[in-house]
C-alpha cells in the first residue's frame, strides 16, 4: 500500500469517520474514498486540498513529503 492510501485510511479512522461520512464531507462517492484507500485511484488536486482540511493535516503530510506527527 502506498503512503497516501495508508495515511488516508489511518487518518480517517483516527478522526472516527466512515468512508461514507468522509465522502459526504468531500462531496464525492463512497466508492471514490474506497478506491483511494485501495490505491486504485487518486483524488484530484482540489480534493486533496479538501481532504487536508477535513483531516486537519497539510497536503504534504497526506502525500508523505512532510512528517505526519
Secondary structure as the mmCIF struct_conf table of DSSP 4:
data_model
#
loop_
_struct_conf.conf_type_id
_struct_conf.id
_struct_conf.beg_label_comp_id
_struct_conf.beg_label_asym_id
_struct_conf.beg_label_seq_id
_struct_conf.end_label_comp_id
_struct_conf.end_label_asym_id
_struct_conf.end_label_seq_id
HELX_RH_AL_P HELX_RH_AL_P1 UNK A 3 UNK A 14
TURN_TY1_P TURN_TY1_P1 UNK A 15 UNK A 16
HELX_RH_AL_P HELX_RH_AL_P2 UNK A 19 UNK A 26
TURN_TY1_P TURN_TY1_P2 UNK A 27 UNK A 27
BEND BEND1 UNK A 28 UNK A 28
HELX_RH_AL_P HELX_RH_AL_P3 UNK A 30 UNK A 37
TURN_TY1_P TURN_TY1_P3 UNK A 38 UNK A 39
BEND BEND2 UNK A 40 UNK A 40
HELX_RH_AL_P HELX_RH_AL_P4 UNK A 45 UNK A 55
TURN_TY1_P TURN_TY1_P4 UNK A 56 UNK A 56
BEND BEND3 UNK A 57 UNK A 57
HELX_RH_AL_P HELX_RH_AL_P5 UNK A 59 UNK A 63
TURN_TY1_P TURN_TY1_P5 UNK A 64 UNK A 64
BEND BEND4 UNK A 65 UNK A 66
#
